[in-house]
Amino acid sequence: QVRLVESGGDLVEAGGSLKLSCVYSGSFRSINVLAWYRQPPGEQRELVASAGDDGSTNYSDSVKGRFTISRDNTKNAVYLQMNSLKPEDTAVYYCYAEAVVAILPRLISESWGQGTQVTVSS
């Protein structure tokens, strides 16, 4: 019930910056969690950062201090500002949303975007 569209992936040199955007739409009551995951080549998908509807944020140790997640509920969007990029940040980045689609009974949906490629050259 939630559609997610990412943008902003690109090829960048090590030490550079990128900002990913994800716009969400659809039928839902509220969004509990918005998050960014990534999947490096040949590896499993991993959590990069998440933002709760209470303003809380969480980061993986590998990006803490370099990446910043932010959400703009007025624009139905979530962003990932990535600074001091490293070659090991190369991956397909996915936007994720956990939404409340019904109150009674309470129904939760999980949705994924199609992904955007980030490549960091050394």
Disulfide bonds with the S-S distance in Angstrom:
Cys22-Cys95 2.15
